[in-house]
């Protein structure tokens, strides 16, 4: 009977002008699944109308609602899930709303986190908001550069700009705010002049920590845009250069960012004359976690036979697909201390999925290696599991070898 005129006693005219679709339905079915529909059809103020206009809902989202109510099926698509969440909230269908939120959480990335944050505030979904903040904090530069950032509302913009734990340079935050202001000018059919940008930013302008830039960054960006007043520009320059610094209307303290956490997978390290050697072979290990984290880089062992330089290539994969890689160098002083090598951007790691961490080293003939490895480790609030990787051709495994540390951002650890 879903979307069927047979025995239908109500017709919904759904969508905005130019995108209208008529959808047949049955009052009894809808009333048994939604208190809102019950009140509309059988309540004390019910109207006896056959046609009901629903201009604020997309037809595809309304059909998703009816499909769930008729067939107990949840069919969600990336381009309509927000509209479906809206209609589920509108007609108080909590199970469908929860399914929408779950879908959004699993598809959450730096590219859509800011826009989803704005929507989660609108829909009053605190759990989804928290997930969005986790992504925005850890992958702030990517999130601020996303296309969706310019579409957030002013209140969400203020929340982002005031965030203490944003993990990126202030110059990127300034650039993102200007992109938003330019887009807002276009939305309001205004010339994207510096005066209009300043007016639309309003008090949000003073949430940007201009003094946290370095002098060159400020001189080449904010100082030349015309958005700041002449006095504001002079005062910030004096803050950088004068011993007697003026009072500023911008916060002067740099953001704290996020604190990295480290998973140490070996209980000890050692070296022997006949190993550990590098001949362009791959050291690799697989891992999974029970909570979303963001891998920043790896800690690696260096030379066991004196100071040495290493060329290193690190890589992170999932299901054979390379998520990120980086080639760089590091200097080993000959101690057993680990040396941290970082990816360009933090990589989002989803729970209950195995990822492959790999490294290829070229340098000193002999190095330290880990031993007494652990297959399960808890760091803060995150549980790690390790297993051997078929890509490891240089001997690294769970019990011993390279890649002694995973460096990551994760859920905050209670003090």
JOSUL-V467937 format. One record per backbone hydrogen bond with DSSP energy under -1.0 kcal/mol. CO is the residue of the C=O (numbers start at 1). NH is the residue of the N-H. Records with the same first field share a line. If there is no record, write none. Layout:
CO: NH, NH
//
This chain:
1: 4
5: 8
10: 25
11: 52
12: 23
13: 54
14: 21
16: 19
21: 14
23: 12
25: 9, 10
26: 30
27: 31
28: 32
34: 38
35: 39
36: 40
37: 41
38: 42
43: 46
47: 49
50: 11
52: 13
54: 15
58: 62
59: 63
60: 64
61: 65
62: 66
63: 67
64: 68
65: 69
66: 70
67: 71
68: 72
77: 80, 81
80: 84
81: 85
82: 86
83: 87
84: 88
85: 89
86: 90
87: 91
88: 93
93: 97
94: 98
95: 99
96: 100
97: 101
98: 102
99: 103
100: 104
101: 105
102: 106
103: 107
109: 113
112: 116
113: 117
114: 118
115: 119
116: 120
117: 121
118: 122
119: 123
120: 125
125: 129
126: 130
127: 131
128: 132
129: 133
130: 134
131: 135
132: 136
133: 137
134: 138
135: 139
137: 167
139: 143
140: 144
141: 145
148: 151
149: 152
153: 157
154: 158
155: 159
156: 160
157: 161
158: 162
160: 163
164: 257
169: 173
170: 174
171: 175
172: 176
173: 177
174: 178
175: 179
176: 180
177: 181
178: 182
179: 183
180: 184
181: 185
182: 186
183: 187
184: 188
185: 190
186: 189
191: 193
193: 197
194: 198
195: 199
196: 200
197: 201
198: 202
201: 204
202: 205
203: 206
204: 207
205: 208
208: 210
209: 212
210: 213
214: 218
215: 219
216: 220
218: 223
221: 224
222: 225
229: 233
230: 234
231: 235
232: 236
233: 237
234: 238
235: 239
236: 240
237: 241
238: 242
261: 408
263: 406
265: 374
268: 371
270: 369
272: 275
275: 272
276: 367
282: 393, 394
283: 359
285: 357
286: 387
287: 355
288: 385
289: 352
293: 349
294: 409
295: 347
296: 343
297: 407
298: 341
299: 405
300: 339
302: 368
308: 332
310: 330
311: 362
312: 328
313: 360
314: 326
315: 358
316: 323, 324
317: 356
318: 321
321: 318
324: 316
326: 314
328: 312
330: 310
332: 308
339: 300
341: 298
347: 295
349: 293
355: 287
356: 317
357: 285
358: 315
359: 283
360: 313
362: 311
366: 304
369: 270
370: 401
371: 267, 268
375: 386
377: 384
379: 382
382: 379
384: 377
385: 288
387: 286
389: 392
399: 373
400: 397
401: 370
404: 265
405: 299
406: 263
407: 296, 297
408: 261
409: 294
//
